[in-house]
């Protein structure tokens, strides 16, 4: 599925997908990536609409951050949590009735 997404979802103005992917892989973790799914993205959840939460394993200070990959726009927003533990802590807080820790 991700291979198909890579072939059809990349901006058509990108001539060389492989060099575009290499440039994006070299960017630090947590940087906005657009509509290209990278091999260093580890999916951890998927919504009914086909959007993902993933852990970004690219190098950098935000390595391990949790980001969203929208099925239309890709990863075009800042990280939601600094790591998976922070996300799980937010879920626990939410389950206990404290709703300020989950993103909108």
C-alpha positions, 0 to 999 in steps of 0.5 A, spaced: 500 500 500 505 505 501 509 503 495 502 505 491 501 511 495 509 513 494 508 512 486 501 516 486 501 521 491 507 525 490 507 532 487 507 531 480 512 537 479 517 532 483 521 530 477 526 525 481 522 521 486 528 518 489 532 524 490 526 527 493 525 522 498 533 522 499 532 529 501 526 528 505 530 523 509 536 527 510 531 533 514 531 532 521 525 528 525 519 532 526 520 537 520 514 537 515 514 532 509 508 533 505 505 527 502 511 523 501 511 517 506 518 515 508 521 508 510 523 511 517 515 513 519 513 507 523 505 507 523 502 506 530 494 508 529 490 509 523 483 512 522 477 510 519 478 515 513 485 512 512 489 518 516 495 515 520 499 517 526 506 515 526 513 515 529 518 519 526 525 515 526 529 520 522 535 523 526 535 530 530 532 532 536 525 530 535 527 523 533 521 519 536 516 524 535 509 522 534 506 526 527 499 525 523 499 523 516 493 525 513 490 521 507 490 528 503 495 532 505 500 528 508 505 530 514 504 537 514 503 539 521 508 540 527 509 533 531 503 532 536 507 529 541 515 529 543 515 521 543 510 515 544 510 515 551 508 522 551 502 520 547 500 515 552 501 519 558 496 524 554 491 518 553 491 516 560 490 523 562 484 524 557 481 517 560 482 520 567 478 526 565 483 531 563 482 533 556 487 538 555 493 534 553 490 531 547 491 535 540 485 538 537 
